[in-house]
Amino acid sequence: MAYTWDSSLETGNTAIDNQHKQLFAAVNALYDAHKEGKGQAEVEKTMDFLLAYTIKHFADEEKLQEKYLYPGFLAHRQTHVDFKTTASRLARELSETGPTDEYISRVYALIGDWLVNHIKGDDFGMAAFVRNKEKEAIGK
């Protein structure tokens, strides 16, 4: 079952929401590449894109948090660091063991579930803070 984007995942920040949509597409592409039997090279290529895009997305989020002096910045950044560590470990595992059904199912669920939970938790809080700061700036 694909992870689907819907309005319950909108943070209200267009740039961040668009990036989240791309991350959902990348997670689904990883699963599809394996399901369609595209082979280890294609699965690894898809995983590499997912990791690279995640790193870019996290950097963009962190710049936004720094710009608005988000008080939860350090904790939010640590969540990103922890996820990048996990994702890097999973990428190494892929190159060592190949895209087995068990591996793909585990990675798909882990990354997809993490993404949904992170958006609805950490990102919603951060986005609300940023919106309030932007409203304050407009009101001045």
Residue frames as qw, qx, qy, qz and C-alpha x, y, z in Angstrom:
[[0.000, 0.889, 0.458, 0.000, 0.00, 0.00, 0.00],
 [0.430, 0.468, -0.005, 0.772, 1.43, 3.35, -1.05],
 [0.241, -0.513, -0.374, 0.734, 2.00, 6.23, 1.30],
 [0.199, 0.674, 0.484, 0.521, -0.27, 8.97, 0.04],
 [0.144, -0.015, -0.197, 0.970, -0.13, 12.67, 0.61],
 [0.144, -0.707, -0.633, -0.281, -3.33, 14.31, 1.80],
 [0.074, -0.777, -0.010, -0.625, -4.40, 17.53, 3.48],
 [0.751, -0.654, -0.091, -0.021, -3.88, 16.07, 6.97],
 [0.807, -0.140, 0.037, 0.572, -0.13, 16.29, 6.28],
 [0.306, 0.744, 0.105, 0.585, -0.06, 19.95, 5.22],
 [0.508, -0.325, -0.355, 0.714, 2.12, 22.13, 7.41],
 [0.078, 0.937, 0.282, -0.189, 0.98, 25.34, 5.77],
 [0.175, -0.718, 0.436, 0.514, 4.46, 26.06, 4.42],
 [0.785, 0.557, -0.033, -0.272, 4.28, 25.55, 0.66],
 [0.359, 0.666, -0.654, 0.010, 7.99, 24.86, 0.14],
 [0.269, -0.312, 0.862, -0.296, 8.16, 22.31, 2.97],
 [0.750, 0.235, 0.461, -0.412, 4.90, 20.68, 1.89],
 [0.707, 0.614, -0.265, -0.229, 6.16, 20.33, -1.68],
 [0.173, 0.550, -0.807, 0.126, 9.34, 18.71, -0.42],
 [0.519, -0.103, 0.749, -0.399, 7.31, 16.34, 1.75],
 [0.814, 0.425, 0.127, -0.375, 5.33, 15.35, -1.34],
 [0.532, 0.635, -0.557, -0.057, 8.60, 14.56, -3.13],
 [0.150, -0.400, 0.856, -0.292, 9.74, 12.44, -0.19],
 [0.730, 0.139, 0.521, -0.420, 6.49, 10.46, -0.32],
 [0.762, 0.575, -0.170, -0.245, 7.01, 9.93, -4.04],
 [0.272, 0.616, -0.733, 0.095, 10.58, 8.75, -3.42],
 [0.443, -0.210, 0.792, -0.365, 9.51, 6.28, -0.71],
 [0.802, 0.340, 0.338, -0.356, 6.88, 4.88, -3.05],
 [0.596, 0.677, -0.403, -0.154, 9.38, 4.75, -5.93],
 [0.087, -0.497, 0.848, -0.164, 11.72, 2.65, -3.80],
 [0.619, 0.068, 0.706, -0.338, 8.97, 0.13, -3.15],
 [0.743, 0.576, 0.093, -0.329, 7.83, 0.18, -6.79],
 [0.324, 0.690, -0.634, -0.130, 11.36, -0.35, -8.12],
 [0.225, -0.271, 0.921, -0.168, 11.63, -3.53, -6.08],
 [0.645, 0.290, 0.572, -0.416, 8.08, -4.71, -6.76],
 [0.677, 0.667, -0.072, -0.303, 8.59, -4.26, -10.49],
 [0.925, -0.060, 0.252, 0.276, 11.80, -6.32, -10.34],
 [0.377, 0.912, -0.139, 0.083, 14.05, -3.52, -11.55],
 [0.826, 0.181, -0.317, 0.430, 17.06, -5.02, -9.77],
 [0.609, -0.545, -0.245, 0.521, 19.48, -3.94, -7.11],
 [0.380, 0.062, 0.145, 0.911, 21.08, -1.15, -9.15],
 [0.159, -0.550, -0.389, -0.722, 17.76, 0.62, -9.68],
 [0.598, -0.691, -0.406, 0.006, 16.69, 0.11, -6.05],
 [0.606, -0.343, -0.123, 0.707, 20.05, 1.50, -4.89],
 [0.192, 0.285, 0.255, 0.904, 19.68, 4.47, -7.26],
 [0.368, -0.672, -0.425, -0.482, 16.21, 5.16, -5.85],
 [0.675, -0.602, -0.311, 0.290, 17.48, 4.83, -2.27],
 [0.508, -0.068, 0.009, 0.858, 20.37, 7.20, -3.06],
 [0.044, -0.493, -0.307, -0.813, 17.93, 9.80, -4.39],
 [0.557, -0.692, -0.423, -0.179, 15.71, 9.39, -1.32],
 [0.672, -0.454, -0.212, 0.545, 18.68, 9.91, 1.00],
 [0.359, 0.103, 0.131, 0.918, 20.04, 12.89, -0.94],
 [0.197, -0.582, -0.376, -0.694, 16.64, 14.56, -1.11],
 [0.628, -0.658, -0.408, 0.079, 16.08, 13.93, 2.60],
 [0.583, -0.274, -0.116, 0.756, 19.37, 15.64, 3.41],
 [0.118, 0.303, 0.255, 0.910, 18.42, 18.64, 1.25],
 [0.416, -0.655, -0.463, -0.428, 14.97, 18.81, 2.84],
 [0.654, -0.573, -0.349, 0.350, 16.38, 18.66, 6.36],
 [0.443, -0.072, 0.007, 0.894, 18.86, 21.43, 5.53],
 [0.089, -0.460, -0.353, -0.810, 16.05, 23.62, 4.18],
 [0.561, -0.676, -0.453, -0.152, 13.92, 23.01, 7.26],
 [0.654, -0.429, -0.247, 0.572, 16.83, 23.80, 9.55],
 [0.269, 0.175, 0.128, 0.938, 17.58, 27.07, 7.72],
 [0.319, -0.606, -0.407, -0.605, 13.96, 28.08, 8.19],
 [0.676, -0.611, -0.390, 0.134, 14.15, 27.25, 11.89],
 [0.566, -0.201, -0.110, 0.792, 17.36, 29.23, 12.30],
 [0.092, 0.412, 0.275, 0.864, 15.91, 32.19, 10.42],
 [0.458, -0.624, -0.265, -0.575, 12.98, 32.43, 12.83],
 [0.026, -0.430, 0.696, -0.575, 14.95, 31.38, 15.94],
 [0.791, -0.249, -0.411, -0.378, 12.75, 28.34, 16.48],
 [0.418, -0.628, 0.534, -0.382, 13.15, 27.34, 20.15],
 [0.913, -0.090, 0.376, -0.128, 12.87, 23.64, 19.31],
 [0.528, 0.728, -0.411, -0.148, 15.67, 23.83, 16.75],
 [0.043, -0.544, 0.831, -0.104, 18.26, 21.70, 18.56],
 [0.597, 0.026, 0.749, -0.285, 15.82, 18.88, 19.31],
 [0.742, 0.582, 0.137, -0.302, 14.41, 19.02, 15.78],
 [0.375, 0.726, -0.568, -0.098, 17.90, 18.94, 14.27],
 [0.282, -0.371, 0.870, -0.159, 18.82, 15.96, 16.48],
 [0.753, 0.284, 0.510, -0.303, 15.79, 14.11, 15.13],
 [0.642, 0.718, -0.197, -0.184, 17.12, 14.77, 11.63],
 [0.062, 0.647, -0.758, 0.050, 20.62, 13.59, 12.61],
 [0.542, -0.129, 0.792, -0.250, 19.20, 10.40, 14.09],
 [0.788, 0.474, 0.289, -0.266, 17.14, 9.71, 10.99],
 [0.476, 0.758, -0.429, -0.121, 20.11, 10.32, 8.67],
 [0.196, -0.484, 0.844, -0.122, 22.14, 7.84, 10.73],
 [0.675, 0.143, 0.674, -0.262, 19.40, 5.22, 10.44],
 [0.705, 0.662, 0.061, -0.247, 18.92, 5.87, 6.72],
 [0.243, 0.731, -0.633, -0.077, 22.67, 5.61, 6.06],
 [0.401, -0.264, 0.863, -0.157, 22.77, 2.30, 7.90],
 [0.733, 0.385, 0.489, -0.273, 19.87, 1.05, 5.79],
 [0.552, 0.764, -0.254, -0.217, 21.64, 2.15, 2.60],
 [0.015, -0.577, 0.817, -0.008, 24.77, 0.23, 3.61],
 [0.582, 0.011, 0.774, -0.248, 22.63, -2.79, 4.39],
 [0.730, 0.589, 0.146, -0.314, 21.07, -2.58, 0.92],
 [0.421, 0.726, -0.530, -0.122, 24.47, -2.65, -0.75],
 [0.171, -0.419, 0.876, -0.164, 25.54, -5.62, 1.41],
 [0.441, 0.118, 0.856, -0.243, 22.43, -7.81, 1.30],
 [0.037, -0.170, -0.712, -0.681, 20.53, -6.61, -1.73],
 [0.436, -0.097, 0.043, -0.894, 16.87, -5.65, -1.99],
 [0.109, -0.167, -0.978, 0.055, 15.24, -8.67, -0.38],
 [0.341, -0.597, -0.550, -0.473, 11.49, -8.62, 0.15],
 [0.575, -0.613, -0.441, 0.315, 12.03, -8.40, 3.92],
 [0.410, -0.206, -0.025, 0.888, 14.49, -5.51, 3.57],
 [0.028, -0.306, -0.386, -0.870, 12.27, -3.49, 1.25],
 [0.450, -0.643, -0.565, -0.255, 9.18, -4.02, 3.41],
 [0.572, -0.543, -0.340, 0.512, 11.07, -2.99, 6.54],
 [0.316, -0.104, 0.103, 0.938, 12.65, 0.08, 4.93],
 [0.127, -0.452, -0.515, -0.717, 9.43, 1.15, 3.25],
 [0.500, -0.702, -0.501, -0.081, 7.49, 0.97, 6.52],
 [0.570, -0.448, -0.231, 0.650, 10.25, 2.49, 8.62],
 [0.230, -0.012, 0.183, 0.956, 10.88, 5.48, 6.37],
 [0.208, -0.485, -0.545, -0.652, 7.23, 6.01, 5.45],
 [0.527, -0.678, -0.509, 0.054, 5.98, 5.78, 9.02],
 [0.494, -0.362, -0.161, 0.774, 8.80, 7.98, 10.28],
 [0.123, 0.197, 0.308, 0.922, 7.99, 10.61, 7.67],
 [0.358, -0.620, -0.532, -0.453, 4.28, 10.70, 8.55],
 [0.601, -0.634, -0.403, 0.271, 4.97, 10.84, 12.30],
 [0.463, -0.196, -0.022, 0.864, 7.68, 13.47, 11.91],
 [0.014, -0.383, -0.374, -0.844, 5.45, 15.70, 9.79],
 [0.471, -0.650, -0.478, -0.358, 2.48, 15.42, 12.14],
 [0.662, -0.603, -0.271, 0.352, 4.65, 15.97, 15.19],
 [0.511, -0.392, 0.073, 0.762, 7.87, 17.94, 14.87],
 [0.236, 0.199, 0.436, 0.845, 7.11, 19.66, 11.56],
 [0.186, -0.755, -0.545, -0.314, 3.60, 20.79, 12.51],
 [0.484, -0.752, -0.233, 0.383, 4.99, 22.45, 15.63],
 [0.447, -0.252, 0.249, 0.822, 7.83, 24.09, 13.75],
 [0.139, 0.414, 0.561, 0.703, 5.57, 25.26, 10.91],
 [0.267, -0.830, -0.483, -0.073, 3.06, 26.80, 13.32],
 [0.485, -0.638, -0.044, 0.596, 5.87, 28.71, 15.02],
 [0.354, -0.025, 0.424, 0.833, 7.20, 29.96, 11.67],
 [0.000, 0.645, 0.600, 0.474, 3.70, 31.04, 10.54],
 [0.357, -0.850, -0.340, 0.187, 3.27, 33.05, 13.73],
 [0.464, -0.478, 0.162, 0.728, 6.65, 34.72, 13.28],
 [0.251, 0.238, 0.547, 0.762, 5.83, 35.56, 9.67],
 [0.143, -0.791, -0.544, -0.242, 2.50, 37.09, 10.75],
 [0.443, -0.754, -0.147, 0.462, 4.31, 39.14, 13.40],
 [0.430, -0.197, 0.345, 0.811, 6.76, 40.38, 10.78],
 [0.102, 0.503, 0.593, 0.621, 3.93, 41.42, 8.44],
 [0.298, -0.828, -0.474, -0.006, 2.13, 43.20, 11.28],
 [0.498, -0.518, -0.060, 0.693, 5.14, 45.38, 12.06]]
